[in-house]
Amino acid sequence: MSDPTDSPASPWGGRFNESTDAFVQAFTASVGFDRRLYAQDIRGSIAHARMLARIGVLSNEDLLTIEAGLTAIRQEIENGRFEWSVALEDVHMNIEARLTERIGVAGKRLHTGRSRNDQVATDVRLYLKDVARELDARLVTLMHGLVDRAEAEAATVMPGYTHLQAAQPVTFGHHLLAWFEMLARDRARLADCIARADELPLGAAALAGTSYPIDREGVAAELGFARVAANSLDAVSDRDFVIEFTAFAAILMMHLSRFSEELVLWSSQAFGFIELADAFCTGSSIMPQKKNPDVPELVRGKTGRVFGHLMALLTLMKSQPLAYNKDNQEDKEPLFDTIDTLHGCLRAFADLIPAIGVRRERMREAAVAGFTTATDLADYLVRRGVPFRDAHAIVGRAVAMAEAERLDLAALPLERLRALSAVIDEDVREVLTLDGSVAARAHYGGTAPVRVREAAQTARRRIEAGALQRSG
């Protein structure tokens, strides 16, 4: 049997007397998925090497050689010429082995004063910070799309629902801005969780720190971290930031799923409020008349996988003793799939929203059919001195009358209304119209078209004010 210390498959092999079983080698390797951290790994290694040179552990000649070698390896990876090895376990050892192959003994000095434990924790934090900026940009695109549509549909009347029953008239623009508010909270959650992830674990080494006089603050500044992790045990074992990011993602996907459900309902023949562009739908293999809302349905379905990833990560961490455990290798696939899912769903919605066709007359018809101005009639009676509970009963009888005669409330003859309450006069027509109803709700946060247009302008300012800080 070959000496395990001579094998590239065992960078830690000095302690072992026999080689790792081939199945175990493949089973424990993570390079198949953690290779996507290559750019962050190389950034962290360069910053670490520069720090080692500052404190006199590396010569300037070694530093220049290491920097040049790592830069060349990054180009190899990005050009598709890098050969990844399962035998080398992970992204870190693959890059280090290639570096040593390229530059010789200087490559073996790079790992001084660090461990793969603090190295991977640093890589994932750097990666999440990069991803957060990309996702923030996608959120901004979608939010701008919603605001643009909301402004265009500020006066488009539709039924607002509770319990999926027509309740009161609202404007389509007001409804779209409700979606905006959900995304604004999501965006704030993303910024919050990244702010907590913005600390440098490097220097914690395996768990206890290092005996070298390292400059952690200098490395943090070079890599763009806001601060240095305060406890070496926690630094290498903490995955709260991964869980918190996935919790943000789960809430965002829940919101996108709610949007999707409404789009599916509204585009159905039963509602007919909107028309989804052909580019976002598919047909049936057997029913030629079908136009299926596959994109929102798939977004709705993908929500479940992100929920599952959150539960998997919570379960992963729930019984781990300090400090690092191999279990933590299982954090990356749920995280990476969550990120990929968010990218796809946000792009789909950002492209879909501007392409929605609005059937305004159908929306108005549905608002009329649902007696959605009934509350306005009750408010009218209260302003005329009728106690609200009595007004509620009077309007209930008016709705029953209108329903029996297949009329809208506004179409009931005045004498029929006055038979229910003598305080009703000709001016009741003004409050029973759909446009009058929405216009009357002109307070802050209301559905009046004038308020929707103001809210759209405010929303644009909020988008700009909420930008993630660029760092790193």
C-alpha positions in Angstrom: 0.0 0.0 0.0 1.3 3.4 -0.9 2.3 5.9 1.8 -0.8 8.0 2.4 1.4 11.1 3.0 2.5 10.9 -0.6 -1.0 10.8 -2.0 -2.7 13.9 -3.3 -5.9 12.4 -1.9 -4.8 13.0 1.7 -3.5 16.5 2.5 -4.1 15.6 6.1 -2.7 12.0 5.7 0.3 12.1 8.1 -1.8 10.7 10.9 -3.2 7.8 8.9 -1.7 4.4 8.1 -4.1 3.4 5.3 -5.8 5.2 2.5 -9.4 6.3 2.6 -11.9 3.9 1.1 -12.9 5.0 -2.4 -16.6 5.2 -1.5 -15.9 7.2 1.7 -13.7 9.5 -0.3 -16.5 10.2 -2.7 -19.1 10.3 0.1 -17.3 12.9 2.1 -16.1 15.1 -0.8 -17.9 18.4 -1.3 -16.0 19.7 -4.4 -19.0 18.8 -6.6 -20.9 21.7 -5.1 -18.6 23.9 -3.1 -16.5 24.7 -6.2 -18.9 27.6 -6.8 -17.0 29.3 -3.9 -13.8 29.4 -5.9 -13.7 33.2 -6.4 -14.3 33.9 -2.7 -11.8 31.3 -1.7 -9.1 32.9 -3.9 -10.0 36.4 -2.6 -9.7 35.2 1.0 -6.4 33.4 0.3 -4.9 36.5 -1.3 -5.9 38.6 1.7 -4.6 36.0 4.1 -1.3 35.8 2.2 -0.8 39.6 2.3 -1.4 39.6 6.0 1.1 36.8 6.5 3.6 38.9 4.6 2.9 41.9 6.7 3.7 40.0 9.9 6.8 38.5 8.5 5.6 34.9 8.1 5.8 35.0 4.3 8.6 36.7 2.3 7.5 39.4 -0.2 8.8 37.0 -3.0 6.5 34.2 -1.8 3.6 36.7 -1.6 4.1 37.8 -5.2 4.4 34.3 -6.3 1.2 33.2 -4.5 -0.8 36.1 -5.7 0.2 35.5 -9.3 -0.5 31.8 -8.9 -3.9 32.3 -7.4 -4.8 34.8 -10.1 -3.8 32.4 -12.8 -5.8 29.6 -11.2 -8.9 31.8 -11.1 -8.5 32.3 -14.9 -8.1 28.6 -15.4 -11.4 28.0 -13.5 -13.3 30.7 -15.4 -12.0 29.5 -18.7 -13.0 25.9 -17.9 -9.5 24.5 -17.9 -9.2 23.6 -14.2 -9.4 19.9 -13.4 -11.4 19.4 -10.2 -10.5 16.3 -8.1 -12.8 14.4 -5.8 -9.7 13.0 -4.2 -8.8 16.5 -3.0 -12.2 16.7 -1.2 -13.2 20.4 -1.6 -12.7 23.7 -3.3 -10.0 24.7 -0.8 -7.7 21.7 -1.3 -8.2 21.7 -5.0 -7.0 25.2 -5.3 -4.1 24.8 -2.8 -2.9 21.7 -4.6 -3.0 23.4 -8.0 -1.2 26.4 -6.5 1.6 24.2 -5.1 1.8 22.4 -8.5 2.2 25.7 -10.2 4.6 27.6 -7.8 6.2 24.9 -5.7 7.0 25.2 -2.0 5.5 28.7 -1.6 2.1 27.2 -2.2 2.6 25.0 0.9 3.1 28.1 3.1 -0.3 29.7 2.3 -2.2 27.7 4.8 -0.1 28.9 7.8 -2.3 30.3 10.6 -5.6 29.1 9.2 -7.8 26.0 8.9 -10.4 24.9 6.4 -12.9 25.5 9.2 -12.4 29.3 9.3 -11.6 29.3 5.6 -15.0 27.9 4.5 -16.9 30.1 7.0 -15.2 33.1 5.4 -15.9 31.9 1.9 -19.6 31.4 2.5 -20.0 34.8 4.2 -18.2 36.5 1.3 -20.3 34.5 -1.2 -23.6 35.5 0.6 -22.5 39.2 0.6 -22.0 39.0 -3.2 -25.2 37.1 -3.7 -27.1 39.7 -1.6 -26.2 42.5 -3.9 -27.3 40.5 -7.0 -30.6 39.5 -5.3 -31.2 43.1 -4.2 -30.8 44.2 -7.8 -33.4 41.7 -8.9 -35.8 42.8 -6.1 -35.3 46.4 -7.2 -36.2 45.5 -10.8 -39.4 43.7 -9.7 -40.3 46.5 -7.3 -39.9 49.2 -10.0 -42.1 47.1 -12.3 -44.8 46.9 -9.7 -44.7 50.6 -9.1 -44.9 51.4 -12.8 -47.9 49.2 -13.3 -49.5 50.5 -10.1 -49.2 54.1 -11.3 -50.7 53.1 -14.7 -53.6 51.3 -13.0 -54.2 53.9 -10.2 -57.8 54.4 -11.2 -58.6 50.9 -12.4 -61.4 49.7 -10.1 -61.5 46.0 -9.1 -63.1 44.1 -6.2 -61.1 43.8 -3.0 -61.5 40.5 -1.3 -61.7 39.0 2.1 -62.3 35.2 2.5 -62.1 35.3 -1.4 -65.5 37.0 -1.3 -65.9 40.4 -3.0 -65.7 43.0 -0.1 -65.1 46.6 -1.2 -63.9 48.3 -4.3 -60.2 49.0 -4.5 -58.0 50.0 -7.4 -55.7 47.6 -9.2 -52.9 50.0 -8.6 -53.5 49.9 -4.8 -53.5 46.1 -4.9 -50.1 46.0 -6.8 -48.7 48.4 -4.2 -49.7 45.9 -1.5 -47.4 43.4 -3.2 -44.7 46.1 -3.2 -45.0 46.5 0.5 -44.3 42.8 1.0 -41.2 43.0 -1.2 -40.0 46.1 0.7 -40.1 44.1 3.9 -38.3 41.3 2.2 -35.6 43.6 1.0 -35.2 45.0 4.5 -34.9 41.5 5.8 -32.1 40.7 3.3 -30.2 43.8 4.4 -30.6 42.9 8.0 -29.4 39.3 7.7 -26.4 40.3 5.6 -25.5 43.0 8.2 -25.3 40.2 10.8 -23.3 38.0 8.4 -20.8 40.8 7.8 -18.0 39.6 10.1 -14.7 37.9 9.4 -14.2 34.3 10.8 -10.7 34.0 9.4 -8.1 33.8 12.2 -10.2 31.5 14.3 -8.3 28.6 12.6 -9.7 25.2 13.5 -11.4 26.4 16.7 -9.0 28.0 19.2 -7.3 30.7 17.1 -3.6 30.7 16.2 -0.3 31.4 17.9 0.8 33.6 15.0 0.5 37.4 15.5 -2.1 37.7 12.9 -3.8 41.0 11.9 -7.5 40.0 11.6 -8.7 43.6 11.4 -6.5 44.2 8.4 -7.8 41.2 6.6 -11.4 42.2 7.5 -10.8 45.7 6.0 -9.3 44.2 2.8 -12.1 41.8 2.3 -14.8 44.4 3.1 -16.1 42.9 6.4 -17.6 45.3 8.9 -16.0 43.6 11.9 -14.1 40.6 13.1 -15.8 37.5 14.7 -15.4 37.9 18.5 -15.1 34.2 19.5 -13.1 31.6 17.7 -15.3 28.7 18.7 -18.4 30.4 17.5 -16.7 31.8 14.4 -16.1 28.4 12.9 -19.3 26.7 13.9 -21.9 29.4 13.4 -24.3 28.9 10.6 -27.0 31.3 11.9 -26.3 33.6 8.9 -27.1 30.7 6.5 -30.3 29.9 8.3 -31.3 33.5 8.5 -30.7 34.1 4.8 -32.8 31.0 4.0 -35.5 32.3 6.4 -35.5 35.6 4.4 -35.8 33.5 1.2 -38.6 31.4 2.6 -40.7 34.5 3.4 -39.9 36.1 0.1 -41.0 32.9 -1.7 -44.2 32.8 0.4 -44.9 36.3 -0.9 -44.2 35.3 -4.5 -46.4 32.3 -4.0 -49.3 34.6 -2.9 -48.7 36.7 -6.0 -48.7 33.6 -8.1 -52.0 32.4 -6.6 -53.7 35.6 -7.5 -52.3 35.6 -11.0 -53.5 32.1 -11.5 -57.0 33.0 -10.2 -57.2 36.3 -12.1 -56.2 34.7 -15.4 -58.8 31.9 -15.1 -62.1 32.0 -17.0 -63.9 32.4 -13.7 -62.2 35.7 -12.9 -60.9 36.9 -16.3 -59.3 40.0 -14.8 -55.9 39.6 -16.6 -54.3 38.0 -19.6 -50.9 36.5 -19.2 -48.6 36.9 -22.1 -48.1 33.8 -24.2 -44.4 33.8 -23.4 -45.2 32.9 -19.8 -47.8 30.2 -20.5 -47.9 26.8 -22.1 -50.6 24.7 -23.7 -52.0 21.2 -23.2 -50.8 18.1 -25.0 -54.4 17.0 -25.4 -56.7 20.0 -25.0 -55.9 22.5 -27.8 -57.9 25.4 -26.2 -55.8 25.5 -23.0 -53.5 28.3 -22.0 -51.9 27.3 -18.7 -50.3 29.8 -16.3 -47.2 27.7 -15.8 -44.8 30.4 -14.7 -46.8 31.5 -11.6 -47.7 27.9 -10.9 -44.1 26.8 -10.9 -43.1 29.7 -8.7 -45.8 28.7 -6.3 -44.5 25.1 -6.4 -40.8 26.1 -5.9 -41.8 27.8 -2.6 -42.0 24.3 -1.1 -38.4 23.5 -1.8 -37.2 26.7 -0.1 -39.4 26.0 2.9 -37.8 22.5 3.0 -34.3 23.9 2.8 -35.0 26.2 5.8 -36.2 23.2 7.9 -33.2 21.1 6.7 -30.8 23.8 7.9 -32.5 24.2 11.3 -32.4 20.5 11.8 -28.8 20.3 10.7 -27.7 22.7 13.5 -30.1 21.7 16.2 -27.9 19.2 18.1 -24.3 20.1 17.1 -21.8 20.6 20.0 -19.1 23.2 19.6 -17.1 23.7 17.5 -17.0 22.6 13.9 -18.5 19.3 12.8 -18.6 17.6 9.4 -22.4 18.0 9.5 -21.8 21.6 8.4 -20.8 20.5 5.0 -24.5 19.9 4.4 -25.3 23.6 4.7 -24.2 24.5 1.1 -26.5 22.5 -1.1 -29.7 23.9 0.5 -28.2 27.4 0.5 -27.0 27.2 -3.1 -30.4 25.8 -4.4 -32.2 28.5 -2.4 -30.2 31.1 -4.1 -30.7 29.7 -7.6 -34.4 29.4 -6.9 -34.6 33.0 -5.8 -32.7 34.2 -8.9 -35.1 32.3 -11.2 -38.3 33.3 -9.5 -37.4 37.0 -9.2 -36.4 37.1 -12.8 -39.6 35.4 -13.9 -41.7 37.9 -12.0 -39.7 40.9 -13.1 -40.3 39.9 -16.8 -43.9 38.8 -16.3 -45.4 41.9 -14.5 -44.9 44.4 -17.3 -46.4 41.9 -19.8 -49.7 41.4 -17.9 -52.8 42.5 -19.9 -55.5 44.1 -17.7 -59.2 43.5 -18.5 -60.5 46.7 -16.8 -64.1 46.3 -17.7 -64.2 42.7 -16.4 -62.7 43.9 -13.1 -65.4 46.6 -12.9 -68.2 44.2 -13.6 -67.0 41.9 -10.8 -66.9 44.8 -8.4 -70.5 45.8 -9.3 -71.7 42.2 -9.1 -70.3 41.8 -5.6 -72.3 44.7 -4.0 -68.9 46.1 -3.0 -70.3 49.5 -2.1 -72.5 48.2 0.6 -70.1 49.5 3.3 -70.3 52.9 1.7 -74.1 52.9 2.1 -73.7 52.0 5.8 -71.2 54.9 6.2 -73.6 57.2 4.5 -76.4 56.3 7.0 -74.0 56.7 10.0 -73.2 60.2 8.8 -76.9 60.9 8.7 -77.2 59.9 12.4 -78.1 56.2 12.1 -76.2 54.0 14.7 -73.8 51.8 12.9 -75.4 48.5 13.9 -78.8 49.8 12.7 -77.1 51.0 9.5 -75.6 47.5 9.1 -79.0 45.9 9.3 -80.6 48.4 6.8 -77.9 47.8 4.2 -78.2 44.0 4.7 -81.8 44.3 3.7 -80.9 46.6 0.8 -78.5 44.0 -0.5 -81.0 41.2 -0.2 -83.5 43.4 -2.2 -81.0 44.1 -4.9 -79.9 40.5 -5.1 -83.5 39.3 -5.4 -84.2 41.8 -8.2 -80.7 41.1 -9.9 -79.8 44.8 -9.6 -76.7 46.7 -8.4 -77.2 48.7 -5.2 -76.8 51.9 -7.2 -79.6 50.8 -9.5 -82.2 50.4 -6.8 -85.0 53.1 -7.1 -84.7 55.8 -4.6 -88.1 55.1 -3.2 -87.1 51.5 -2.4 -84.1 52.7 -0.5 -86.1 55.4 1.3 -88.5 52.7 2.4 -85.6 51.1 4.3 -84.5 54.5 5.9 -86.0 57.9 5.6 -82.7 59.6 5.9 -81.6 58.4 2.4 -81.7 61.1 -0.2 -80.8 61.6 -3.8 -77.1 62.2 -3.0 -76.8 58.5 -2.0 -76.0 57.8 -5.7 -72.6 59.5 -5.2 -71.5 57.0 -2.6 -73.0 53.9 -4.3 -70.8 54.3 -7.4 -67.5 52.4 -7.6 -65.5 55.5 -8.5 -67.1 57.4 -5.7 -66.3 54.6 -3.2 -62.6 54.5 -4.0 -62.2 58.2 -4.3 -63.7 58.6 -0.8 -60.8 56.6 0.7 -58.3 59.4 0.2 -56.5 59.1 3.6 -52.9 58.0 3.8 -52.7 54.3 2.8 -56.1 54.4 1.1 -57.1 53.2 -2.3 -58.1 56.5 -3.8 -56.4 57.1 -7.2 -54.8 60.3 -6.0 -53.3 58.4 -3.0 -52.1 55.5 -5.2 -50.2 57.9 -7.5 -48.7 59.6 -4.5 -47.8 56.2 -3.0 -46.1 55.2 -6.3 -43.9 58.2 -6.2 -43.0 57.6 -2.5 -42.3 53.9 -3.4 -39.7 55.0 -5.9 -37.9 57.1 -3.3 -38.1 54.2 -0.8 -36.4 51.9 -3.4 -33.5 54.3 -3.8 -33.2 54.9 -0.1 -33.1 51.1 0.7 -30.1 50.1 -1.4 -27.6 47.7 0.1 -24.3 49.2 0.9 -21.6 48.0 -1.5 -18.6 46.4 0.3 -16.0 43.8 -0.2 
